[in-house]
Amino acid sequence: MSPLTPYPIPVPLTRYTVYQWGMPKRGEVITCCSPRRPDVIVLKRVIGLPGDKIYLADGVVYVNGIAIPRAECPSDTPGERIFMEMLDGVTWRTLESEQSPAMNTANTYPDWYSEDIPHEVPDGMVFVLGDHRNGSIDSRYLGDVPLGLVTGKVRE
């Protein structure tokens, strides 16, 4: 049995979608083409759906004004912090590591770090984050992911 459950029905031999059945849900891990490099498939966690308002502050992600619950877990690795997060009934672990390459915050979209004017996910798009938070190239850098670039759902 394949670990992927497709959302779209693709045009054969292309990365374009003929029909989108279903919609990714918050907390699910999806595969998608990178918005900046459509030839690259990435795995990311869906955090925001169309119409959701997202912002990040001090490592905490807020969806529609509510913080995603986050609890630190013990880690045996120096310089590594592991957190449990939960959104819409889905629980997962995220990693923050001092050994991750430094992310250039100059390349981020500034509205995703503003409580006063949070980022609103446009129609036909999803906001995704990687579980390796400070080492992930995700919606903070690539922008929202068009649903047409979603290639499947990863079953956990």
N, C-alpha and C positions, 0 to 999 in steps of 0.2 A: 504494500500500500504506500503510495506516495506521501511524503511529509508535507506536500503543498496542496492546498485546496484553492482552486482558482476562483477569483471574483469575476474577472472579465472573460469574454469570449474574444480571442485575438484574431486579427486578420492573419492568415497563415504566412509564415516567413517574414513577418514584420513585428514591430513593437506597438502597433496600433490596435485599439479595441473596437470591435464591431458592436458589442453589447456588454453592458455592465450589469451583472446580476448580483444582488446583494450589495452591502456597503461595509467597509471595514468598521470595526468597533473599537472604541477606546480601550487601550491596554493590549490589543492584539499585536503580534509581530507579523509584519508583511514583508514580501519581497517587492521591490520596485526598481525601475530604471532610475538612475540618478538624474535629477532635473538638468544638471550641467553636463553630464556625460551619459547620454541615453544608451550607450553601448555597455555600460557598467550596471550590473544588478547588485543591489544592496539589501540588507535586512535591517529593518528599523521598527520601532514600536510606535503605534498610533497613539498620539496624545490628544490631538484636537481634530474635531470634525467640522464641516462647514457651519459657520455661524458662531463657533466657540470663540471665546476671548481668552487669549493666552498671554501670560507674562512670567518671567523668571526673576527671582530675587534671592540672593544669598544661597544659591544651590537648590532652592525650592521652586517647583513648577506650580503655577496657579492656573486652573481651568475654570472659567466663568466666575472668577473671584474667590474660588475655594482652593486651598492648598492641597496638593496630592499628599496624603499622609505618608510620612517617611520616618523610619526607625533605624538607627544604626545597629549593625550586627557585629559580633566579634570577628576580627581578622587576624590570622597568624602572620601575615606578611607586613613587614614594616613599610610605612608610606602608602598603605592601601586602606581605603575605607569602603565598606560595603553597607548598603542601605536596602531595606525592604520598602517597597512602595506599593500602593494599591489604588486602582482607579476602576470604577464601575464593576467591582467584584473580581477583578483580575489582580493577582499579586505577583510581583517579580522582584529580582534583585538588580541593583545598579552598582557600579563600581566607580570610585574616584581614586586615581592613583597619582602619586607625585612623579612617577616615572613615565607618565604619558607625555607625548610631545606637547609643548605649550601651544595653546590655541590662540590664534590672532584675533582678539576681540574686535579689532578695527574692521574685520570682514563680516561681523554679525549685523543683523538687522536691528537697529536701535529700538524699535517699538516693542520688541519682545522682552525688553528689560524695563518697561515703564508701567507702573501700576496705574498712573493717571490716564494713560491712553494705551490700553492693552492691544495686542495684535488680534485682529479678527480674521479667522480662517475664511477665505473666500469660498463661494459655491464651487463645487467640482474639485475641491482640493482637500488634503489632509495635512496636519502638522505632525511630524515624526521626530522622535529622538532616539539616539542610540543608548543602549544600556551601559556602555562604557562612557559615561557622561562627559568627562573632560578630555576624552580622546576620540570623540565621534564627530564626523562630518555629517550633519543632519540638517533639519529645517532651520536651525539657527544660522547656518551658513549658506545652505542651498536654496532656502525659501520653501514655501509650501509645495507639496508634491501633488501634481494633477492626478485625479483618479485614473485617467487614461494610461498613466505610467505604472500603476499598481499591477503586478503580474501574478500575485497569489498571496495566500495566507499560510503562515507556518503553523502547523499543529504542534502544540507543546506537550 
